[in-house]
Amino acid sequence: MRKIIDFQFKTVKKFLQAMFRFYSVGFMIPFLISLSVDNLIVLNICYTFCFFTQIFFIMFELIQVKEQRLEYFKDIYNLVDSSQFIFFVLLYVSKMITQFQSNSIFELFLESFIIL
């Protein structure tokens, strides 16, 4: 029994470490870079990396919704995960339409919420 638990723990630990690295490289680093550069090409690349990373992680949330149904919405952390995706998509669409020419209060709010 102990071997099974140890195996499961190691497997889950490796998976979560890989997901953390993927999130860091695919979302957090490009997003933070995008806050400090003005080059339009770099901004588009950073936001596109972030967008595809968010798509990848929202798939996990959708699987969780499918499994848990209404119970999913009772956990505050699930709501935070889902709202981050929604806010980032709104920010992404806004930035792509304006091609980073504006920093409206709405966009600044979204950026601040996403960083939290």
Backbone torsions as a table, in degrees:
resi	resn	phi	psi	omega
1	MET	NA	-41.5	-179.4
2	ARG	-61.9	-39.3	179.8
3	LYS	-64.5	-38.4	179.1
4	ILE	-64.9	-44.3	179.8
5	ILE	-64.9	-44.2	178.7
6	ASP	-62.2	-43.0	178.6
7	PHE	-61.4	-46.4	-179.1
8	GLN	-62.8	-42.3	179.3
9	PHE	-61.6	-46.7	-179.3
10	LYS	-64.3	-39.3	179.8
11	THR	-64.9	-47.0	-179.8
12	VAL	-66.3	-40.1	179.3
13	LYS	-60.7	-45.3	179.1
14	LYS	-62.4	-42.7	-179.8
15	PHE	-62.5	-47.2	-178.6
16	LEU	-66.8	-36.1	175.6
17	GLN	-64.6	-41.2	178.3
18	ALA	-64.7	-41.4	179.0
19	MET	-66.1	-37.6	177.5
20	PHE	-64.4	-44.4	178.5
21	ARG	-63.7	-43.1	179.3
22	PHE	-61.9	-43.8	179.4
23	TYR	-64.9	-41.5	-179.7
24	SER	-64.0	-47.9	-177.3
25	VAL	-76.1	-37.4	-175.1
26	GLY	-86.5	-22.8	-177.8
27	PHE	-125.4	-59.4	-171.5
28	MET	-63.3	-48.2	-178.3
29	ILE	-64.6	-48.8	177.2
30	PRO	-61.5	-37.4	-179.6
31	PHE	-65.6	-44.3	178.5
32	LEU	-65.8	-38.0	175.8
33	ILE	-62.0	-41.8	-178.1
34	SER	-62.7	-24.4	179.3
35	LEU	-76.6	-15.1	-173.8
36	SER	-119.4	3.8	179.5
37	VAL	-118.0	159.4	178.9
38	ASP	-116.8	-6.6	-178.0
39	ASN	-70.6	122.8	-175.3
40	LEU	-61.1	-40.0	-179.9
41	ILE	-65.2	-45.7	179.2
42	VAL	-62.8	-41.6	178.4
43	LEU	-61.7	-44.5	178.5
44	ASN	-62.8	-42.4	179.0
45	ILE	-64.2	-46.3	-179.1
46	CYS	-61.0	-47.5	-179.4
47	TYR	-66.2	-34.0	177.9
48	THR	-69.0	-41.0	173.7
49	PHE	-57.2	-47.9	-179.9
50	CYS	-59.9	-42.9	-178.2
51	PHE	-61.6	-47.9	-179.0
52	PHE	-67.5	-33.4	175.5
53	THR	-65.6	-41.5	177.6
54	GLN	-63.7	-39.4	177.1
55	ILE	-60.2	-44.6	179.2
56	PHE	-58.1	-46.9	-175.9
57	PHE	-76.2	-27.2	177.8
58	ILE	-69.6	-24.3	175.1
59	MET	-60.9	-40.3	176.1
60	PHE	-62.4	-39.6	179.5
61	GLU	-66.2	-40.1	179.1
62	LEU	-65.6	-38.2	175.7
63	ILE	-63.5	-40.9	179.1
64	GLN	-65.0	-40.5	176.8
65	VAL	-62.0	-42.8	179.6
66	LYS	-60.9	-40.1	-178.9
67	GLU	-75.4	-43.4	-171.4
68	GLN	-95.7	-18.4	-177.7
69	ARG	55.5	-126.0	-176.1
70	LEU	-67.3	-23.8	178.1
71	GLU	-61.9	-28.4	179.8
72	TYR	-56.4	-42.1	-174.4
73	PHE	-78.6	-4.8	178.2
74	LYS	-87.2	-11.3	179.8
75	ASP	-98.2	120.9	-176.5
76	ILE	-60.3	-34.0	-179.4
77	TYR	-66.6	-34.3	176.0
78	ASN	-66.4	-38.4	178.7
79	LEU	-66.9	-37.4	176.9
80	VAL	-64.0	-45.3	178.8
81	ASP	-59.4	-47.0	-178.6
82	SER	-67.0	-41.2	-178.8
83	SER	-68.3	-33.7	176.7
84	GLN	-61.3	-41.9	178.4
85	PHE	-62.3	-47.8	-178.3
86	ILE	-61.2	-46.4	-179.6
87	PHE	-65.0	-38.7	179.3
88	PHE	-67.5	-40.3	178.8
89	VAL	-61.7	-41.8	176.5
90	LEU	-61.0	-44.2	178.5
91	LEU	-64.5	-43.7	-179.8
92	TYR	-59.2	-48.8	-179.4
93	VAL	-62.5	-44.6	179.7
94	SER	-60.5	-45.1	-179.3
95	LYS	-68.5	-37.3	-179.8
96	MET	-69.9	-37.0	179.0
97	ILE	-67.1	-44.9	-177.6
98	THR	-87.2	-7.3	-176.4
99	GLN	51.8	44.2	173.4
100	PHE	64.1	23.1	-179.2
101	GLN	-83.7	-16.4	-178.7
102	SER	-129.1	153.7	171.6
103	ASN	-128.6	76.4	-178.3
104	SER	-70.3	165.7	176.5
105	ILE	-58.4	-39.4	178.5
106	PHE	-59.5	-47.0	179.9
107	GLU	-65.8	-40.1	177.9
108	LEU	-64.3	-38.4	175.8
109	PHE	-62.2	-46.9	179.7
110	LEU	-61.3	-44.3	178.4
111	GLU	-60.7	-41.5	179.8
112	SER	-65.4	-42.3	179.7
113	PHE	-66.0	-40.6	-178.1
114	ILE	-64.4	-38.2	-179.3
115	ILE	-66.7	-31.5	179.6
116	LEU	-62.0	NA	NA
